[in-house]
Amino acid sequence: MKLNFEWRFRLGQILFGATILIALVVGRGIRAGDESIHMPTDWSHRHMVFSPAKTWEQQARISRNERYRQQLERRKAKDDDEHDDRRWRRAPENPGLLKGDWSEDLGSGATAGTNHFPAKFSFDTTTSNCANAAQPDFVVYNTSLAGSATQATVVAYDNLYSSCPITSVPFPNVYWAYNTGATGAVVTSPVLSLDGTQVAFMQQVTGGAAELVLLKWAASPTPPAGVTGTFASGSTTVTIVAGTITASDVGMQISGTSIPSGDTIAGVTGSPVTSITLATATTGLVTVAEALTIAAETPATPAVPPTVTNANYRACTAPCMTTIVLNDAFNVAGAAAFHSDTFSSPFYNYQVSPSVADTLYVGDDDGYLHKFTGVFVGTPAENCNNSAGTVPTCAVMNATYPFHSAVTPLSSPVFDPGTGRVFVFSMYCQATVTAPCQTNSGGVTSGGSGPKVHAICDAVVTGSCAAVGNTFASGALGPAASSCSGGTTGNGVNMLVDAPIVDGTTETLYVVVSQDGSGHSALYQLPATFAALACGNNVSPVTMNEEVTLGTGSTTGLRIFMGDFDNAFYAGGAGHMYVCGNTGGNATLYQVAVPASGVIVNPTTAAVGPALTTATVACGPVTEFFNPGGTGTDYMFVSVTASAVTGGTVVNCPAASGCLLSYIIGSTPAPPAWSTTFARTAAITEAGGTSGIVIDNSAAVVGASQVYFTPLMNQTCPTSGGSGGCAIQASQSALN
């Protein structure tokens, strides 16, 4: 009998393993031995995550998810790359300081922004790709500045790694730099297509409206030399007399007598090119061929990609772009309808399911969730209804969108294919406190309306979404008499929130608030299939369940951002989430235990870690990185905006200002137990703290990994020279 049981148990293990293998093979397809594995990494990859499957059903479900497959690639060891040192710079001899590999000036005041992230693309996760490769790796930074002839809105760098050849291009190299909007700015995070050839981002335009920009980039060519031409006064046509201009020069700035400053090449004619079209007409006559200067693309001399209609975007030749102004579904602002977006980054869905394929979601400052289809593959269009007065006219009819989730600004959305739900977190705003909650639709109509997690069904999934268009809102997770905590502490102060983290395996989600209404900063865990007014796993709106307090809460609106999980969470056992909290006091790190089941047990007390500051200031989001090389080392990065602790052996930032810190939270041998004296591994001064951080961790090799970010304030940018907002790549010296 015992042998029979053991045999059946072993058979079950074998079948489970076979199911996992089959699901992975089916999900991934069969790759040729030399086929490149493309890897986009942007803000969204830290908000849709997957713990290890515990059941056959879970494994089969998540294995169909492209984001799950990307996560596997990021976290796995690649022993065959151990000797490819070009991707990673070897550690210097002086451990303890984060070293900036490069720091490039993006322009005065430029920054990716608080809790906004650059986007990194690796064309092949198994090798490095420098500028001399057919398809180099690159990283994209938004600048948060309005575009002009002297200021780019988005900039990309290639030749990223310190051992890349620099005989023909510098380290790093401006891959492309674009002015995508002379009256607006890109103030939230960009996202990438799966093959890296396109970028999507939100851009503010004249009057406060926001538009989705879809960009096909082209590598900046070497400016042609020896070009001469003639032109008539008031004409946009320049006849080329000498030199060679090609279609790849379209968008680049051109100068000459009577050519307006900052003018660009809008088009070319002939093969070879015999004439060019200028974006702006000339102001004088030139009949004798004169020298024309084409400027290299830089943050200070950006190109202007031609703008095409949505219908013509798919077939346009890079560089080119198209834009879609956020739809005003219910004409809330009358003839001057618009919606702004200053907080929400777009979330792209890589899934191939017909109902949600090639879709993108984004929130706005008026509480609307917007959906776009045909984003990177089809014909781009916003999905909307056709109510009277709708601006602009709906290209794709959809009665659900734009969905009015709240009367306050929304966080970035997260779409979970496993539940069919799009999740957004609405801000907590008061009617008497307008900025930043006074919106185009009239602002807040009543106080205490949030923060709440909203779930919008965009696909039918049994047990979660019975019909597309069904919606659910959690209980209030902040100050309100009817809130989940039942408290009103902090009432009267606006509180901005971060996007949820969704675990697509256990179908649970996590959100943090800087004030729960009872005087605490807090982490909440809810089931992704939550019902209306849910607080944790309890549907009673006043019963606290799966709330973990994180020190005192802010009564001044100081923000808190999502934490990140350690590698133990991803390895299958009990793990932890690390969060920087205590928004009512000195910024402090906390460790929250997450059981192997993935469900936080109530009550759970967060383990208090080191205090990072000597004053009540904000932290940035926590970012984890697991380097699987050797025996494996797990790192955590976090920044503070000011008043960093100096001296001693625990925090010891170089200056009492903004500071970026790293910690080893997992290694062999194991690091010390988590405590208030848990010491940082490295630190570097960053003016005003940092933006969100993305990490190049798609391969495990000997040497240090790169982290990419911007400071939040101007500082000296050593590799490019100058002082401004810097695009930074830094290496962690403790990695080997």
C-alpha positions in Angstrom: 0.0 0.0 0.0 2.8 2.3 0.9 4.7 1.5 -2.3 1.5 2.1 -4.3 1.2 5.6 -2.7 4.8 6.4 -3.3 4.5 5.3 -6.9 1.4 7.5 -7.5 3.1 10.4 -5.7 6.2 10.1 -7.9 4.0 9.8 -11.0 2.2 13.0 -10.0 5.5 14.8 -9.7 6.6 13.5 -13.2 3.3 14.6 -14.8 3.5 18.0 -13.1 7.0 18.5 -14.4 6.0 17.4 -17.9 3.0 19.8 -17.8 5.4 22.7 -17.0 7.8 21.7 -19.7 5.0 21.3 -22.3 3.4 24.6 -21.4 6.8 26.4 -21.7 7.5 24.8 -25.0 4.1 25.6 -26.4 4.2 29.1 -25.0 7.7 29.9 -26.2 7.6 28.1 -29.5 10.7 26.4 -30.9 13.6 28.8 -31.2 16.5 28.2 -33.5 19.8 27.9 -31.8 21.0 31.2 -33.1 17.7 33.1 -32.8 17.9 36.3 -30.8 15.7 36.7 -27.7 14.5 40.3 -27.6 14.0 41.8 -24.2 12.2 45.1 -23.5 12.3 46.3 -19.9 10.2 49.3 -18.7 8.2 50.5 -15.7 5.5 47.9 -16.3 7.7 44.8 -15.8 8.0 45.5 -12.1 4.2 45.8 -11.7 3.1 42.5 -13.5 5.1 39.7 -11.8 4.8 36.0 -11.4 5.7 33.8 -8.4 6.4 30.1 -9.1 3.3 28.0 -10.0 2.0 25.7 -7.3 -0.5 23.9 -9.5 -0.8 22.6 -13.0 -3.5 25.1 -13.8 -1.3 28.0 -12.7 1.6 26.9 -14.7 -0.4 26.3 -17.9 -2.0 29.7 -17.5 1.1 31.8 -16.9 3.2 30.0 -19.5 1.0 31.6 -22.1 1.9 35.0 -20.8 4.7 36.8 -22.7 5.6 38.8 -19.6 6.1 35.6 -17.7 8.5 34.4 -20.4 10.3 37.7 -20.2 10.6 37.3 -16.4 12.2 33.9 -16.8 14.8 35.3 -19.2 15.7 38.1 -16.9 16.2 36.0 -13.8 17.9 32.9 -15.2 21.6 32.2 -15.2 23.4 32.0 -18.5 26.7 30.2 -17.9 27.7 30.4 -21.6 27.9 34.2 -21.2 30.3 34.2 -18.2 33.1 35.5 -20.3 31.3 38.1 -22.3 32.5 41.1 -20.3 31.2 43.7 -22.7 27.7 43.7 -21.2 29.0 44.2 -17.6 31.9 46.3 -16.4 34.2 44.6 -14.0 34.2 45.8 -10.4 36.8 48.4 -9.5 39.1 47.9 -6.5 37.2 50.2 -4.1 34.0 48.5 -3.1 31.4 50.6 -1.2 30.6 53.2 -3.8 28.2 53.1 -6.6 30.2 54.1 -9.7 28.7 56.1 -12.5 29.9 54.5 -15.8 28.4 57.4 -17.7 26.3 60.5 -17.1 25.0 62.4 -20.1 23.4 65.9 -20.1 19.7 65.7 -21.2 19.2 69.5 -20.8 18.6 71.8 -17.9 15.8 70.6 -15.7 15.5 67.3 -17.6 14.5 64.2 -15.6 12.5 61.0 -16.1 10.5 62.2 -13.1 9.5 60.9 -9.7 8.5 57.3 -10.0 9.0 57.3 -13.7 11.4 55.0 -15.5 13.7 54.8 -18.5 13.1 51.9 -20.9 15.9 49.5 -21.8 16.0 47.2 -24.8 18.3 44.2 -25.4 18.2 42.8 -28.9 19.7 39.5 -27.7 19.7 38.4 -24.0 22.5 36.0 -24.6 25.1 38.6 -25.7 25.9 42.2 -25.6 25.3 44.4 -28.6 27.3 47.6 -29.0 27.0 50.3 -31.6 28.9 48.2 -34.2 26.3 45.5 -34.0 23.5 45.4 -36.6 21.0 45.8 -33.8 22.6 47.5 -30.7 21.1 47.5 -27.2 19.7 50.9 -26.2 18.1 52.8 -23.4 15.4 55.5 -23.8 15.0 58.4 -21.5 12.1 60.9 -21.4 13.1 64.4 -20.4 9.9 65.9 -19.0 10.7 69.1 -20.9 8.8 70.7 -23.8 10.4 70.0 -27.1 12.2 72.7 -29.2 15.0 73.1 -31.6 17.3 73.0 -28.7 15.6 70.5 -26.5 14.7 66.8 -27.1 11.6 65.2 -25.5 13.0 61.7 -25.7 16.6 60.5 -26.1 18.1 57.0 -26.7 21.7 55.9 -26.1 23.5 52.9 -27.5 27.1 51.7 -27.2 26.2 51.3 -23.6 28.9 49.1 -22.1 32.3 50.2 -21.0 34.2 47.6 -23.2 32.3 48.6 -26.3 34.6 49.8 -29.1 34.9 53.6 -29.2 37.0 54.1 -32.3 34.1 55.4 -34.4 31.4 56.3 -31.7 31.7 57.4 -28.1 30.7 55.5 -25.0 27.8 56.0 -24.7 26.5 57.2 -28.1 23.3 59.2 -28.8 21.4 56.6 -30.8 18.6 59.1 -31.6 17.2 62.2 -30.1 13.7 63.6 -31.0 11.6 66.7 -30.4 8.1 65.1 -30.6 6.1 68.1 -29.4 7.0 71.7 -29.4 4.3 72.6 -27.0 4.3 69.6 -24.7 6.5 67.3 -22.6 6.8 63.6 -22.0 6.4 63.5 -18.2 5.7 59.8 -17.7 7.5 56.5 -18.6 7.9 55.3 -22.1 7.2 51.7 -23.1 8.6 49.5 -25.9 7.3 47.1 -28.5 8.4 43.5 -28.2 10.9 43.9 -31.1 12.2 47.2 -29.9 11.4 49.1 -33.1 8.7 51.3 -31.6 8.2 53.4 -28.5 4.9 54.6 -27.0 4.5 57.4 -24.5 2.1 60.1 -23.3 2.8 63.7 -24.1 1.2 66.9 -22.8 0.2 69.3 -25.5 -1.2 72.9 -25.7 -4.0 73.7 -23.2 -3.2 70.8 -20.9 -4.5 67.9 -23.1 -2.6 64.7 -23.3 -1.9 62.5 -26.4 -0.5 59.1 -27.0 2.6 59.2 -29.2 3.6 56.1 -31.2 7.1 56.5 -32.6 9.1 54.4 -35.1 12.7 55.5 -34.4 15.7 55.3 -36.7 19.3 55.3 -35.7 20.8 58.8 -36.1 23.0 58.8 -39.2 26.3 60.5 -39.4 25.5 64.0 -40.8 26.4 64.3 -44.4 29.3 66.6 -45.3 29.9 68.8 -48.3 26.2 69.4 -49.0 25.3 72.5 -51.0 22.0 73.7 -52.4 19.9 76.5 -53.8 16.4 77.6 -53.0 13.8 80.3 -53.6 12.5 82.8 -51.0 9.4 81.5 -49.2 9.9 78.0 -50.5 10.2 74.7 -48.6 12.1 73.1 -51.5 15.9 73.0 -51.5 17.7 71.8 -54.7 20.7 69.7 -53.8 23.7 70.7 -56.0 26.5 68.8 -54.3 26.9 66.2 -51.5 24.7 63.2 -50.6 21.5 63.3 -48.6 19.5 60.1 -48.0 16.1 59.3 -46.6 17.8 58.4 -43.3 18.5 62.2 -42.9 14.8 63.0 -42.7 14.0 64.9 -39.4 17.5 66.2 -38.8 18.1 69.9 -38.3 19.5 71.8 -41.3 21.0 75.3 -41.4 22.0 77.8 -44.1 21.5 81.4 -45.2 17.8 82.3 -45.0 16.9 78.9 -43.6 15.0 79.5 -40.3 16.9 78.4 -37.1 16.0 74.9 -36.0 14.5 74.0 -39.4 14.4 70.3 -40.2 14.4 68.1 -43.3 10.8 67.0 -43.6 11.2 64.8 -46.7 13.4 64.0 -49.7 12.8 63.6 -53.4 14.6 61.4 -55.9 16.9 58.4 -55.8 19.6 59.6 -55.4 18.1 62.6 -53.6 17.9 65.7 -55.8 15.9 67.9 -53.5 14.7 68.1 -49.9 11.6 69.5 -48.3 12.0 71.8 -45.3 9.6 71.8 -42.4 9.6 75.6 -42.5 9.9 77.8 -45.6 13.0 79.8 -46.3 13.1 83.6 -45.8 15.4 84.5 -48.7 16.6 83.6 -52.2 19.9 81.6 -52.8 20.7 81.1 -56.5 24.4 80.3 -56.0 24.9 77.0 -54.3 25.8 77.5 -50.7 27.0 75.2 -48.0 24.2 73.5 -45.9 24.9 72.1 -42.5 23.1 69.1 -41.1 23.3 68.7 -37.4 24.0 65.5 -35.5 21.1 64.4 -33.3 21.7 65.3 -29.7 19.5 66.3 -26.8 20.3 69.9 -27.7 19.8 69.5 -31.5 17.0 67.0 -31.8 15.5 65.7 -35.0 11.7 66.0 -35.6 10.2 62.8 -36.9 7.5 63.4 -39.6 4.0 63.0 -38.2 1.5 60.8 -40.1 -2.1 59.9 -39.7 -3.1 56.9 -37.6 -4.1 55.1 -40.8 -0.8 55.7 -42.4 1.4 54.9 -39.4 1.8 51.2 -40.0 3.3 51.7 -43.4 5.4 54.8 -42.7 9.2 54.7 -43.0 11.1 55.4 -39.8 11.6 57.9 -38.4 7.9 58.7 -38.2 5.3 59.1 -35.5 1.5 59.4 -35.0 -0.5 60.9 -32.2 -3.9 60.3 -30.6 -5.4 62.9 -28.3 -7.2 61.3 -25.3 -10.9 61.0 -26.1 -13.4 63.0 -24.1 -16.1 60.3 -24.1 -18.8 62.2 -22.3 -18.0 65.8 -23.4 -17.4 66.8 -19.8 -15.6 69.9 -20.8 -17.8 71.1 -23.6 -16.3 72.3 -26.8 -12.8 72.7 -25.3 -12.8 69.0 -24.3 -9.5 67.5 -23.2 -8.0 65.2 -20.6 -4.5 65.7 -19.2 -2.2 63.0 -17.9 0.6 63.9 -15.5 0.8 60.6 -13.5 -0.2 57.6 -15.5 2.3 55.7 -17.8 1.0 53.5 -20.6 0.8 49.8 -20.1 1.1 47.6 -23.2 -0.4 44.1 -23.5 1.8 41.7 -25.4 -0.8 38.9 -25.4 -2.1 37.5 -28.6 -5.6 36.8 -27.5 -7.9 38.3 -30.1 -10.0 40.3 -27.7 -7.0 42.1 -26.0 -4.2 41.7 -28.6 -1.9 44.7 -29.3 -3.7 46.9 -26.7 -2.5 49.7 -24.5 -4.1 51.2 -21.5 -3.5 54.5 -19.7 -5.3 56.6 -17.1 -5.8 60.4 -17.0 -6.0 63.2 -14.4 -9.8 63.2 -14.7 -10.2 59.6 -13.5 -10.8 58.0 -17.0 -9.1 54.8 -18.1 -8.4 54.8 -21.9 -7.8 51.8 -24.2 -6.0 51.8 -27.5 -5.8 49.0 -30.1 -3.6 48.4 -33.1 -0.8 50.0 -31.2 2.4 48.3 -32.5 1.0 45.9 -35.1 -2.4 47.2 -36.5 -4.0 50.5 -37.1 -3.7 52.7 -33.9 -7.0 53.9 -32.5 -8.6 54.7 -29.2 -11.6 52.6 -28.2 -14.5 54.7 -27.2 -18.2 55.3 -27.4 -19.8 57.8 -29.8 -21.7 60.0 -27.4 -22.9 63.3 -28.7 -20.1 65.9 -28.6 -17.3 63.2 -28.3 -13.9 64.7 -29.1 -12.3 63.4 -31.2 -14.6 61.1 -33.2 -14.3 57.4 -32.2 -12.3 55.3 -34.6 -13.1 52.0 -32.8 -16.5 51.7 -31.0 -16.4 50.4 -27.5 -19.1 51.2 -25.0 -16.8 50.6 -22.0 -14.1 53.1 -22.8 -13.0 55.7 -21.7 -14.1 54.3 -18.4 -14.8 56.8 -15.6 -13.2 55.0 -12.7 -13.1 58.0 -10.3 -13.2 61.8 -10.0 -9.5 61.9 -9.1 -6.3 61.2 -11.1 -5.5 57.6 -11.8 -2.2 55.7 -11.4 -0.7 53.8 -14.2 -2.8 50.8 -15.1 -1.9 47.1 -15.0 -3.7 44.5 -17.2 -3.8 40.9 -15.9 -4.8 38.4 -18.6 -5.4 35.7 -16.0 -8.4 37.6 -14.6 -9.2 39.7 -17.6 -9.1 42.8 -15.5 -7.3 46.1 -15.8 -6.4 47.5 -12.4 -5.9 51.2 -11.6 -5.5 53.0 -8.2 -7.3 56.3 -7.8 -5.8 59.2 -5.9 -7.2 60.5 -2.6 -8.3 64.1 -3.1 -10.3 66.6 -1.2 -12.8 69.1 -2.7 -11.2 72.0 -0.9 -7.6 71.2 -2.0 -7.4 71.6 -5.8 -3.8 71.1 -7.0 -3.1 68.6 -8.4 -6.7 67.3 -8.2 -8.6 70.1 -9.8 -9.2 68.6 -13.2 -10.7 69.6 -16.5 -14.0 67.9 -15.7 -14.6 70.1 -12.7 -12.3 68.6 -10.1 -13.3 66.6 -7.1 -17.0 66.5 -6.4 -16.7 65.1 -2.8 -13.9 64.5 -0.4 -12.7 61.1 0.8 -13.6 59.3 -2.5 -10.4 57.3 -2.5 -7.9 55.9 -2.7 -9.6 52.8 -4.2 -8.4 50.1 -6.5 -10.6 49.8 -9.6 -10.9 46.7 -11.7 -12.4 46.9 -15.2 -13.2 43.7 -17.1 -11.7 43.7 -20.6 -11.9 40.0 -21.2 -14.3 37.3 -20.1 -12.6 35.0 -17.6 -14.6 32.4 -15.5 -14.7 33.4 -11.8 -13.4 36.9 -12.4 -15.2 38.6 -15.3 -18.6 37.4 -16.4 -18.8 40.1 -19.0 -16.6 42.7 -20.6 -17.4 46.1 -19.1 -18.1 44.8 -15.6 -16.4 46.9 -13.0 -15.4 46.6 -9.3 -14.0 49.1 -6.8 -12.3 48.2 -3.5 -13.1 49.7 -0.2 -11.4 53.1 0.5 -7.8 52.3 1.5 -7.2 55.8 2.9 -8.8 58.4 5.1 -12.6 58.1 5.3 -15.1 57.1 8.0 -16.1 54.2 5.8 -12.6 53.2 4.9 -11.0 49.9 5.4 -9.2 51.1 8.5 -12.2 53.1 9.6 -10.1 56.2 10.3 -10.0 59.7 9.0 -6.5 60.8 10.0 -5.0 62.8 7.1 -8.4 63.8 5.9 -8.2 67.1 4.0 -4.8 66.5 2.3 -4.4 65.1 -1.2 -2.6 61.8 -1.4 -1.1 60.5 -4.7 -0.7 56.8 -5.2 1.4 54.3 -7.2 0.2 51.6 -9.6 -0.6 48.2 -8.1 1.7 45.2 -8.3 -0.1 42.1 -9.6 1.1 38.5 -9.1 -0.3 36.8 -12.1 0.3 33.3 -10.6 -1.6 33.6 -7.3 -3.8 36.4 -8.7 -3.2 38.7 -5.8 -2.4 42.4 -6.0 -0.5 44.8 -3.7 -0.9 48.5 -3.2 0.7 51.0 -0.8 -0.7 54.1 0.8 1.1 56.9 2.7 -1.9 57.3 5.0 -4.4 54.5 5.8 -6.7 56.8 7.8 -5.5 55.4 11.1 -2.1 57.2 11.2 0.0 54.6 9.3 1.7 54.1 6.0 0.5 50.7 4.8 0.7 47.9 2.4 -2.5 46.2 1.3 -2.9 42.8 -0.4 -6.1 42.0 -2.2 -7.2 39.1 -4.4 -7.1 40.1 -8.0 -10.7 38.8 -8.2 -11.9 41.1 -5.4 -15.5 42.0 -5.1 -16.9 45.5 -4.6 -15.8 47.3 -1.4 -13.2 44.6 -0.7 -10.5 45.2 1.9 -7.9 42.4 1.6 -9.7 39.1 1.3 -12.7 40.4 3.3 -15.6 42.1 1.6 -16.6 44.0 4.7 -15.5 47.6 4.1 -14.5 48.2 7.7 -12.7 45.0 8.5 -8.9 45.3 8.1 -7.4 42.2 6.5 -4.0 41.8 4.9 -3.0 45.3 5.8 0.6 45.6 6.9 1.5 48.9 8.5 4.8 50.5 7.5 5.5 53.1 10.2 3.7 56.4 10.6 1.5 57.9 7.9 1.9 61.3 6.3 -0.6 64.1 7.0 1.1 66.4 4.4 0.6 64.3 1.3 4.2 62.8 1.1 4.1 60.0 -1.4 5.0 56.3 -0.9 5.9 54.0 -3.8 5.6 50.3 -4.4 8.3 48.0 -3.1 9.8 45.0 -4.7 10.1 41.3 -4.0 13.3 39.4 -3.2 14.6 36.4 -5.2 13.3 34.0 -2.6 9.7 35.1 -3.6 10.5 34.2 -7.2 12.4 31.0 -6.3 9.3 29.2 -4.9 9.5 29.5 -1.1 8.6 32.1 1.4 9.9 35.5 0.4 9.7 39.2 1.2 8.7 42.5 -0.2 10.9 45.5 0.7 9.2 48.9 0.9 10.4 52.3 2.0 7.8 53.7 4.3 7.2 55.8 7.5 6.1 58.8 5.5 5.2 60.6 8.7 8.8 60.5 9.9 12.3 59.6 8.8 12.2 57.5 5.6 12.7 53.9 6.7 13.0 50.5 5.0 10.6 47.7 5.9 10.7 43.9 5.1 7.3 42.2 4.7 7.1 38.4 4.8 5.2 36.8 2.0 4.5 33.1 2.6 5.1 30.4 0.0 1.3 30.4 -0.6 1.6 34.0 -1.8 -1.2 35.1 0.7 -0.1 37.4 3.5 -1.3 36.2 6.8 -3.3 38.6 9.0 -1.9 40.0 11.1 1.6 40.5 9.7 4.0 42.9 11.2 6.7 44.4 9.0 10.2 44.0 10.1 11.8 47.4 10.6 15.0 48.1 8.8 17.4 51.1 8.7 16.2 54.7 8.8 17.7 56.3 5.7 17.1 60.0 6.4 17.2 62.5 9.3 14.1 64.3 8.2 10.6 63.6 6.8 11.4 63.3 3.1 10.4 60.9 0.3 12.0 57.7 -0.9 11.9 56.5 -4.5 10.5 53.1 -5.5 12.5 50.1 -4.3 14.0 48.0 -7.2 15.4 44.4 -6.8 18.0 42.8 -9.0 19.1 39.1 -8.8 22.5 38.4 -10.4 22.5 34.6 -10.9 26.2 34.4 -11.7 28.2 32.1 -9.4 26.2 31.3 -6.3 23.8 34.2 -7.0 23.5 37.6 -5.3 20.3 39.5 -4.7 20.4 43.3 -4.7 18.0 46.0 -3.7 18.3 49.7 -4.8 16.4 52.7 -3.3 16.9 56.4 -3.3 16.0 59.3 -0.9 15.3 62.9 -2.1 17.2 64.7 0.7 18.6 64.6 4.2 20.3 61.2 3.8 22.0 59.8 6.8 25.8 60.3 6.7 28.5 58.7 8.8 28.4 55.4 10.7 28.3 52.0 9.2 24.6 51.5 8.3 23.6 54.1 5.7 26.6 56.4 5.4 25.7 58.3 2.3 28.4 60.6 0.9 26.4 63.8 1.7 23.2 64.8 3.6 21.3 65.3 0.4 19.7 63.0 -2.3 21.3 59.6 -2.2 21.0 56.3 -4.1 21.8 53.2 -2.0 22.2 49.5 -2.7 21.8 46.5 -0.4 22.7 42.8 -0.6 19.5 41.0 0.6 20.4 37.5 -0.5 23.7 35.7 -1.1 25.8 32.7 -0.2 26.8 32.9 2.6 23.5 34.6 3.7 23.6 38.3 4.7 23.0 39.3 8.3 19.4 39.2 9.6 17.2 42.1 8.6 17.3 44.8 11.3 17.6 48.5 11.9 21.3 48.1 11.6 21.3 46.3 8.2 24.1 48.0 6.4 24.0 49.2 2.8 26.4 47.9 0.2 27.1 51.1 -1.7 25.9 54.6 -2.1 26.2 57.6 -4.4 25.0 61.2 -4.2 22.2 62.1 -6.6 20.6 65.6 -6.7 17.1 65.4 -5.4 17.1 61.6 -5.4 16.4 59.5 -8.5 13.8 58.6 -10.9 12.7 55.0 -11.1 15.5 52.6 -11.9 15.7 49.9 -14.6 18.4 47.3 -14.4 20.1 45.4 -17.3 19.8 41.9 -15.9 19.0 39.9 -18.9 22.1 37.8 -18.7 24.4 36.7 -15.8 28.1 37.3 -16.5 31.2 38.1 -14.5 31.2 41.8 -13.5 28.9 44.5 -12.4 25.4 45.1 -13.6 24.2 48.5 -14.9 21.4 50.5 -13.4 19.8 53.3 -15.5 18.1 56.4 -14.1 18.1 60.2 -13.9 18.4 62.4 -10.8 15.4 64.6 -10.0 17.4 67.8 -10.1 20.3 69.3 -12.1 23.8 68.1 -11.4 27.2 67.8 -13.2 27.1 65.2 -16.0 30.8 64.1 -16.3 31.0 62.1 -19.5 29.2 64.6 -21.7 30.2 67.7 -19.7 27.8 70.4 -18.6 25.3 70.6 -15.8 21.7 69.7 -16.2 19.4 66.7 -15.9 21.6 63.6 -16.5 20.9 60.3 -18.1 23.0 57.9 -15.9 24.3 54.4 -16.1 25.9 53.3 -12.8 27.6 50.0 -11.9 27.4 48.3 -8.5 31.0 47.7 -7.4 30.1 44.8 -5.1 29.0 42.6 -8.0 31.7 40.2 -9.2 
